[in-house]
Amino acid sequence: MPKTLYVFVIFLCSGIAGLMYEVLWMKQLSLLFGNTAQSTAATTSAFFLGIAAGSYVWGRRQRRAFYPLRTYARLEFGIMAAAMMYFLILSAWSFLYPFMYDLFGHSPALMTTLKLLLAAVLICPAAFLMGGTLPVMGQYLIREASQLGRWSGWLYGINTFGAALGALLAGLFLPRWLGFNNTYTLALSLTFAVACVAYLLSRNEPPQPAAAEPAAATAPQLRLLTGLALLSGFATMALQVLWTRMFAQVLQNSVYTFALILTVFLLALSLGALLSRGLAQIPGRHSGILLALLCLSGLAVCVVPLGFTAWTDGLRYLGDDVELARYLLQTFLAAALLIGLPTLVMGILLPYLYKLADGSAERPGALIGRLNGWNTLGAVAGSLCAGFLLLEWLGLWRSILLMGALYLLAAVALVVSRRPGRLPLSLLSAPLGILVLAFTLLDVSRLPNVRIQADSEVLLESWEGSGGTVAVVERDGDLRIKLNNWYALGATSALQWEQLQSHLPLHLHPDPKRVFYLGLGTGITAGAAMRYPVEKVVIAELVSEVVTAAEKYFAPYTQGLFNDPRVRIVHEDGRNYLRGTSESYDLIIADLFVPWKAGVGYLYTREHFAAAKLRLRAGGMFVQWVPLYQTGEREFGIIARTMLAEFPQVTMWRGDFFADRPVVALVGHLQPEPLSADTLMVRASRVALAAYRRQASDQMPLLAHYLGNLEPHHPLVAESPIATDDHPWIEYLAPAAHRSERAGTTTWFVGAGLARFMQGLQNNPANSVYLSRLDAELRRVVPAGLFYHLAAIAKARNQTAAFEQALQRGE
């Protein structure tokens, strides 16, 4: 194998390992910091700042580097050593975090600063060394500046193609197959192999002489190229954030779809970089080609909003009723068609700037480091600006249009900056004409940011922020909250059932004084607690716009929740809050979380349940509501097994008696003890039973919602794995179950499967122990509730005989 081919292979592998590190760092730090946009920004910023600094510093060092390939090998060895500190630093932070939170948790600014410092300590050393790999390898391969255009595109493209493979492997496959820790170990092994091969190749490397200082005459040209590199990085990363949000409005938004969008983006950048080599070989007209690239980039970006809304028919859910593999293929093709072309054109720009630097007296490595460093610094600013400023200030569509306008304004600046005769001023008509077109004919103000059903829904108000697009919609006289056009966070039409999610646990605990809610939604569930003599209610809500929407439109349904002095609402990731706070609670009530949504799987892991358990007072209970109409039988078994791994007793309760959309509560108890006859649950059930017997009420006693104690030896539970942060089974299995259900190959844990499970659960001997303090009449309420539910299931399936039999047995 020729030596150059060896270089390309190790640079490809370096790109794979680099993105594997980044994906794993972002995932693990999101668990430590909290699954918030701020946490993601902290991780991304630390990574790109390290890359930017490394590119610039190591690029300048190439002026006096004699053995660049040997230097490259040392960089890779250094990356491995720095990355190995990951486990030690994370362990130290996990130990110190509760103390840090106790000291600084009252100040979001201080906590954010601490997160940034941790991200910097964890990521920047390795990223700094990664940033040096491109200029150092460029200096080895490109001995003269006149060869920049020939080889830089290949280097950048191959490394970016490796990054795309790394994103695909670390996002879709390896964590599920190996777990996160083993995947990280695999990345370390790959880096070590790259370092060893590079070192072996460097043994016969001839020395390179030191370079002279760059000529002063090239300074204006370099300033122009540096400015364009900065602009390219800013717009490219801002558009990655914006386009990811764009696709979030129409996709399943699982861990798979997010990884796939990133992969498409990186593949397009890689292909653009490889195409830049062909353009670089065209003699002369380089300024004209650069102008054309800027204009094409601006035009391609500006038409994306119109193309996207047309393709999705006004933000309709993307994808047919197919299983996961075909769904991901459809998503890949849609992303390639809608954002692939503009990303490809943008991907040509940076490597082509290397060609325009051919006339510089700087060494190739120094030029690559300089341009790549400023490009990466722009990427940091672009991602932060898009995520935290532009979405809130301008909205999604106008923010995308602004990025297109930046490319066009850069084209205008390029024409104006050139000497007369180099680029005719008449060429100004091209970018200026596209600008006028973008802000007139391509009017994005007409485009929807929330999809509504025109015949039955009315959009009352929407908000766009770093956490997502939140909308309040009126439908058939009822209000509902939507997040990212797809996830319903509650509605007034489900008022009774949302309130029950508080009533049931508050009836079950003998004396609930302090209650924590993981998730706000409409506020109806937490508002039900205001009718009880609770002393303190804390609610953690991740998306601040949800709090705004709930307070503005749902306050009349929340029993004064937003004005009650007993209530504190914190804008924080609930899992992270429980890990850090020193407060304890009688009840921790976790909202209904869609298991297949990205990030939600970590709310069903053993580490999360353990953190909640530590925050319970004596006699406390952790309540996890589970939407069985969005959960497969396999996923339910994993959740049950994982809870039983932490709680000695887990009881199961119905949230309703629906046949096709059932909700259940898994209640983790600190001690395995019988239900006390002094609880409000028992007292209220006795009153309700008496009224039901007199036919004064048709409401079933609340005790009828009891399904039974979960049994560790039940086949569904015993054969299921335990979900952990290292192996987050729900995060990877639930999306596949969701697609299979839509394709009709499997069903959710409802209907006949749930009926069999409920009947088997009734035979658990632990149920008799749990109900042992109740009289015989109250104990008969439990099987009555079962038969009432079985009757509802039979009725929904038009099974008349089974329906009548279940009703008779329930009397």
N, C-alpha and C positions, 0 to 999 in steps of 0.2 A: 504494500500500500504506500503510495507517495506520501512524503512527509506533510505536504500541504493538506492532503485528505485527512491525515491523522489530526491535524490542527482543527479542521472543521468538525470532526467527530467529537473531540473533547470539548470544543466550544458549544456544540449542540447539547452535550450532556451537562455542561455547566449551566446552560439556560434552563434545562429540566429541573436540576436540583435547586436553582435559585427561586423559581416559582413555587416549587414544593415547599421550600422554607417559608416564603411569604404567605401562602395559603394557610399553612399550619400555624404560623405565628398569629395571623389575624383571627383564626378560629379559637385558639387557646387564650389569647388575650381578651377576646370578647367574653369569654367565660369568667375571666378574672376581673375585668373591668365592669362587666355588665354589657348585655347585648344592645348597645346604643350606637347611634350614628357617631357620637363624640368618641366612643372607644375605637370604632373602626378608623375614624380620622386620625386619632393618635397613633395607631399602628401604621397606617399608610404613610403619614407624615414622617415618622421616624425612619421607615424603610427608604423612602425616596430621598430624604435629606442625607442619609448615609451614602446612598448611591451617588447623589450629586457631588458631595464633598469628595468622595473617593475618586470619581471621574476626573475632577479638576486637579486634585493633588497628585494623583498618580500619573495623570497626563503630563503635568509640568515636570515630574521626576524623569520622564522619558528623554528630556534634553541631555541628561547625563547618564542614562542607563546603558550599560555595555552588553548585558545578557538578558534581553526582555523575556525570552521563553523561560529561563530559570526564575526570573522574577515572577512570572505568571504562576509557575508551580508553587512558589512560596506563598503567593496570594491564596491559592486554593487550599494549601495546608493551613494557612491562617484562618480562612473561612470556616474550615472544619473545627478548628480549635475554639473559635469564637462561638460557633453554633452549639458546641457541646456544653457551653455554659448555660444553655437554655434550661436544662432540667434543674440545675442548682438554683438559678435565679427564680424560677417559678416556684420551687419548693419554699424558698425563703420568703417570697411575697405572700404565698398562701398562708404561711405561719404568721406573718406580720400584719396582714390585711385587717383583721378585726381590730387590732390596736390602732392602726392608722385611721380606720373609719371612725372609731370612737373619738379620736382626737380631732380629726379634720372633716368628718362627715357632714357637719353643719354648714360647711362652706363648699359649695360646688366648685368654685374657682380653685380652692386649694386642692381638692380631690383630683380635679382635672390636671393640675400641675404635677401632682404625684404620679398620675397615670402616664403623663408625657415623659417624666423622668424615668419611670420603669421601662417604658417602651424604648426610650433612647438607650438605656443600659443594656437591654436585652437584644435589641435589633441593630443599633447603629454600628457597633464594632464589625459585625459580619457584613453588614450592608456597605460599610466604608471600603472593605476589602473587595467586595463584589463589584463596586463601582470602578475599581482599578483594572478589572480584567479586560474590558473592551479596549481602552487605550493601550495597555501593555501588549495585548495580542495584536492590536493594530500595528504597533511599532515593530513587532517581530515580522509580521507578514508584509507590511508596506514599508519598504526601505526609503522611498522617496515620496515627497508630497505629490508629485505628478501622477502617482499610482493610486491616490486616494479614491477617485471616482471608480476605479476598476475593482478594488477589493473591499472598500468599506461597506458597500451595500450587502455584499455576501456575508461579511462578518456579522453585521447588525441583523440581517434577515435570518441567518442560521441560529443565532443566539435567541432571537425573538420566537422563532419556530420551536426551539426547545422549550421556551417559556410557555408556549401554548400547550405543548405536550405535558409539561409539568402541571399546569392548571387543570388539564383534563384528568390526569392520573390522580392528583391530590384532591380534586373536587368531586369526582364521580366514583372512583373505584377503590383506591388503596386504603382509605380509612375504613371502608366497609369490610374489606378483605383482611386487613392486617391490624386495624386499630391505629390511632393517631401516634402513639409512641413508637410502634414498629415502623410506621411510615416515615417518621422523622429519622429513625435509625437508618432506614434505607437511603434517605437523602444524604445523610452523613457518609454512608458507604460510597455512594456515587461520587461525592466530592473528593473523598480520599482516593478513589480510583483515578479520577481526572488528574489530581495532583501528582500521583505516581507516574502516570503515562507522560504528563508534561515534563516531569523531572528527567525521565529516561530519554526523552527526545532532546532535552537541553544539554546532554553530556557532550555532544559534538557541535554545539552551537558556536559559530564564529562571533567574535566580539564586534560591537557596533561603535563607531567613534562618537564622541560627544558632538552635539549640534551647536551652531552659533545662535545668538539671540535673533529673534525675528526682525526683519527689516521694518523700519518705521513706516515705509510707504504702504505696507499692507495693513496698517492699523485701521483705517476707515473701512476697508473691505471686511476685516474681521469683526468690527463692531456691528456692521450690518448683518453679517451671518449669525453673530451671537444673539442679536435681537430677534431674528427670525427663528432661531432654535428655541429661544425662550417662549416665543409666541406659540410655536408648534407644540411644545410640551404642555403649556397652559390649556390650549384649546382641546388637545387630544384627550387629556385626562378629565377635563371638565365634561367632555362629551361622553366619555365612558360612564361617568356617574349619571349623567342625564339620560343616556340611552338605556342604562340598566333600570332606572326609574320608569322610563317609558314602557319597557317590556313588562315591568311589574304590574302594569294595569291590565294585562291581557293573558298572563301566564299563570301556571299553577304555583310558581314561586316557591319551589322546593329547593333543597340544596343542589339538586341536579340542574335545574334551569339556570340558576345564577352562575354555576360553574361553566355551563355551556355558552352563555352569552360572553363571558370573559374569554373563553377559548376562541370563539368566532372573532372577537375583537383582536386578539393577539395574532391569530392566523392571518387576518387581513393586513395588519401592520407588517408581518413577516413577508408576505407576498409583495407588498409595496416596496419594502426595502430591497428585495431581490430584483424587482423590475427597475429599480433606480440605476442598476448597473448598466442596463441597456441604454437608458437615457444619457447616462454619463459618457458613453462612447460616441454620441453624436457630436461631430466637431462644430465648434462655434455655437452661437445662439443660446448660450447657457442662461443669460439673463432673461431671454424670451421664454425659455422652457420653465424657468422658475416662476415667471409671471403667470404662465398658463397653469402651473400647478396650484398657485394660490387662488386663482379665479375658479378653477375646477373644484378645489376643496370647498371654497365658499358656497358655490352653487349647489354642490352635492349635499352639503350639510343643510342648506336652507330648504331643500325640497323634502327632507326626511319627514317632518311632521305631516305634510300632506300625503305623502306616500304611505306612511304608517296608518293614519286614520282611514285611508281608502282601503288598504289591505285588510284591516281588521273590521271594516264596516262600522266605523265609529266606536272603536274600543270594545268590540265583541270578543268574548273569550276565545283564545287562539287554540286550535287543536281539535281534531275529531275524537270520537269515542274509541280510542285505541289504547293499547297497552303502552307501558313506559318507553320501550325501545323505539317504537314508531312515533310516539309523541315527541321524544327528544330529536328524532330525525326531522320531523316537521318543524320543530322549533329552530333547529340548526339551519334549515333551508330558509325559513322566514328571516332569521337574523342575518344570514349571508346576503339575501336579496335586499333587505331594507337598510342595513348599516354597513354591509361588507364593502360596497363600492366607495362610499365616502371615506371609510377607514383606510381602504387600500390607497386611495389618492393621498390621504394625509400621511400614510406610511412611506410614500416615496420622498416626501419633503426633506426630512432630516438627513437621510443618507445622501440625498442630492446636494445638500449644503456642503458636504465634505468635498464634492467635486468642485464646487465654486471656490474652495479654499486651496485649490491646486497651486495657485501662484504664490502662496505664502511661503516664507522662509522657515516657518516652524516645522518641527519634526512631525510626522504623521501621528504618533502617539499623543503628542501634546495637543495637536489640533482636535483629534477625536475626543480627548479628555475635556478640552475646553467647551466644545459644542455640546457634547453629551451631558456635561455637568450643568450647563445653563438650561438645557432642554429638560432635565430631570427636576431642576429647581422650579421651572415653570409648571411641571406636572404636579408638584406639591401644592402650589398656589391654586392651580386649576381645580383640583379635586376638592380642596377646602372651600373655595369660593362657590363652586357649584352646589356642594352639599349643604352649606350653611347660610349662604346669602342669596344666590340667584333664584333658587326654587321658591324661597319665601317672598322675595322682592318682585320677581318677574313672572314666576310660574314656569312650568316645564317647556311649553312651546316657545315662548319668547326667549327663554334662556338658550335654547338650541339655535334659534334665529340669531341671537347675539354672537354666538360662536362662529356662525357662518359669516356674519358681518365683520368679525375680527380678521378673518382671512382676506376678505375683500379690501378692507382698509389697509392691510399689510401690502396688498398688491398696489394700491394707490401710492403708498409711501415708497415702494420700490421704484415706481416710474418716476416720481418726483425726485428721488435721491440720486438717480443716475445722471451722469454728465450729458449735456445736449448731444444728440446724435447716437447715443448708445441705446436708448429706448425712446422712441417718439412719444411726445406728449399725447398724440392721438390715441395711444393705447389706453389712456385713462378711461376712454368710453366703455371698455369692457368691464372692469370692476365696478365703475359707477353705475353702468346700466344694470348689472346684476343686483347691486344694492337697491336701486329703485324698484326693480322687479320683486325682490324679496319683501320689501316693506309695503308694497301695493297689491300686486296681483297674488302674491303668496301670503295673503293676510291670514295669520294664525289665530287672530281673535275670534274667528268663526269656528275654530276647532273645539271639540268637547274635551274637557279634562276628567269628566265622569260620565259613564254610560248610564242612561236611564231608559226605562220602557215608556215610550212617548204616550201610550194609551192608558197607562195606569200609574205612572210615577211623576213626581214633580221634585226637581232639585231645589232645595231651600237655600243651601249655602255649602261652600267647599273651602278647604284650606290646603295649601301645599307647603310642606316643610321637610326638614331632614328626616323625619320619621315616616313619611308617606303622605299620600293624598287622602284626606279625610272628608267625607261628605255626609250631610244630613238630607235624607230623602223622605218625602211623604208618599205613602202608597195606600190607597183605599182608606184614607183617613188616619192611618197609623204612621208614626215616625220611626225611622231606623237610621243607624250609623253604618256607613261603609268605610272600609279602609282599603286603599289601592284598588277601588272599583270592584272588589270581589268578596272580601271578607266582611260578613255582617257581624257587627259587634253588639247586637241586641236591638230590640224593637219594642214599642209600646204594645204591639199585638201579642207579645209573649209576656206581658206584665206579670200575670199570675205565676208563671213558671220561673221567671227571673227572680221574683221575690222569694219563691220557694227555696232557691239556692242559698238564701240566708236563713229562712225560717227553719229548715230542717236541721242544720248544725246548731243553731241557737236554741232549738228545742232539745237537742240531744245532749248538750253540755249542761251539767247541773248548775253552774253559776258563771256564765260567760261575762267577764268584765272588760277584757282587752281582746280586740279582734283585729286581725290583719287580713287584707284582701289583696291578692295578687292579680291585678287587673281591674280597671274601672268599667270600661265599656260605656253603656248608657248611664251608669250610676244607680240603676233601679235595684240591682241586687244588694249593693252596699247600703242603699237608702233604706232597705227594709230593716236594717239593724237599728235605725233611729227609733223604732217602736219598742225597743227593749231597754232595760236599765244598764246599758253598757257604759263604761267609763271612758274608754278610748278606742277610736277606730282609726287605723292607718291604712291608706290605700296607695299602692305603688302602680303607677301607670307609665308605660314606656314612651308613648307618643303624646306629647304635650297638646297637640291639636285635638286629640280625643277629649281631653279635659275641657277645653274651650267649647267644643261642640256639645258635650253632655250638659255643662252648666247653662248654656244659652238656650237649649231646646228641650232638655229633659228634666229640668229642675222641678216642674210641677208633679213629676212622678217619683221623686226621690225622697219624700218625707223630710224636706229641709236639709238634705245632706250637705249642700254647699255652704250653708250658713251656720251649721251646728258647731259650737266650740269644741265638741268632743272629737271632731274629725280633722285629720291631717292628710292631705294628698301630696305625695312626693313624686316628682318626675324622675323616675329611676327604674332600672331593670329590677323586677321583683326578686329574682333569684339572687342577684348581686346584693340587694338590700338585706336580705335575710342572712347572707354570709357575713356582712359587715356589722350590722347593728348589734347592740348589746341588750336591746329591749326583748322582753318575752311576752307571750300571748297565750290566752286560753284557747283561741281558735285561729287557725290559719286556713283561709278559704281560697283555693286556687280556682280561677275562672275556667270556663270551657275553652280549651286551646285546641285548634285544629292540628292534629298530630303531624300532617304532612307539610305544613308550612315551615319554611327554612328557619332554623333556630329554635323552634318549639320543641324539637326532640330532646333538647337539654333540660327542659322542664319535667321530663319523665325519667331522669337518670338517678342513680343511687346517691350521687353526691348532692344533688338538689334536695332529695328527700331527707338526707342526713342533716343538711343545713337547717331545713325547716324543723326537724325533730329537736335540734339543739335550742331552738327559739321558743319551744313550748314550755309553759308552766306546768306544775304538777297537775295531773289529770287532764292536760290539754289534748287537743285533737287536731290532726292535719286532714283537711278535706280536699280531695282532688276530684273535681267534676270532669267527667269524660263523655264526649258526644259519641255514642255508639254508632250513630248514623254517618260518622266520618272515621270510624275505627274498625279495622279488620279483626277477626278472631285472633289471629297470630299476634297482632300488636297489643290487643287487650291482655293477652296472656303475659306478654313481656312487662307491661305496666304493673299488672297484679303481682307478678313474681318479684319485681324490683321493689315495690312497696313492702312486701312481706319480708324482704331482706333487711329492712330497717325497722319496721314496726312489728311488735310481737302479736298484735291483733289488728286485722283489717276487716271492717264490716262493709257491706255493700248495700246501698240504698237506691231506690228509684227516684228520679227527679220528676217522672211523669208516668203515665200508663199508655203512651203512644206505641202503635205497632211498628211504624216505619221510621220514626225520628226519636228514639228513646235516648234519654240522658240518665246517667247513673253517677252516684257519688261513692268514691272509695274513701273510707274514713280510717285513718291510721290512729290507733290508740297507744298511748305510752305504756299502759299496763293492760294485760288481758283480764278484764273483770266484767261481771254481769252488768246489764243495763239497770241503773238505779231507778227504783220506783218513785223517787222524789223529783225526777227530771220533769221539765215542762212537757217533754215528749209524751210521757206516760199520763200525766194529769190531763193534758189536752185530748189525748186519744180516748181516755175514759169518758170525757164529756161528749166528744164527737160520736163515740159508739152509742151512747145512750140516746143522743138525738137521732142517729141513724136508725136505731131500733124503733123509735117512736114515729119514724118516717117524717120527722121534723126537718131533716136535712138529707141531701143525697151525696154529701161529701164523705169520702172514705177517711177514717182516722189516719193520722200521720204515721202511726205505727205500721200501717199497711204498706208503707213504702220500703220497709225492711225486707231485703232479699236474702240475707244470710251472712255468715262469716266465711271469708275466703279461706280455702283449705290449701296449704302448701303442697299436699300430695295429690291434688286434683290433676289429672293428666294435662289439661290445658295450661296449668300453672307450672307444674313440675318440669315439663318438657321445654319450657321457654327459657331463654337466656336472660341474665340480668343486664339491664342497660346501664352503662357507665359513661363518664365523659370520654374515656378512651375508646370505648365501643358503644357509640350512641345508636343503638339498633333502630329506635323509632325514627330518628332523623333520616335513615337510609331506606328502611323497609316501608314506612307509611306512604311515601310518594308512589311507590310501585303498586301498593294496594289500592290507592286512589285511582290510578290509571286503569288497573284491572277491573275495578268496580264499574268505571265508566264504560269499559269495553264489554262488560257483561260476563267476564270470565270468572269473577268472584263476587261476593257480596259483602256488605258491611255486617257487623255483628248484631244483626237484627232478625226479626222473624223467627223461623223455625230453629235456627242455631241458638239464638238467645233463649228461646222457650226451653230447649233441652237443658241448657246451662242453668237456668233458673230452677227448673225442677230438680236437677241434681244437687244444686246448692241447698235446697230445702232439706235434704237428707243428711246434711252435715251434723254430726252429734254436737259440735260446738255451739250450734244454734240454741239447743235446749239449755246449755249452760248460760249463754248470754241472756236468755229470756227467763231464767230460773226465778227471778225475784218478782215476776208478774203473775197475776192470777190467771186461771185457766181461760176465762172469757177473753181477756186481752191477748193471750197467746194465740187464740183462734183467729185473731185479726190478720196475722201474718200469712197463713195459707189462703185466707180470703183475698188478700191483696194479690197473691200469685194467680189465683184463678180469674180474678178480674182482669189482670194483664193478659193472661192466656186467651180470655174471651175477646179482648180487643184485637189480638193478633189473628185469631180465627175469623173475626168479622171482616178485617181488612183483606183477607184472602177468600172471602165468600164461602167459608167452611161452616155452613149453618149448623150442622149437627154438633161439631166441636164447640161452636160458640154457645149453643144452648146448654151443653153438658158442663162447660166451664162455669157458666153463670149459676147453674143449679148447685154445683159443688162450692161456689163461693158464698152462697147464702148462709 
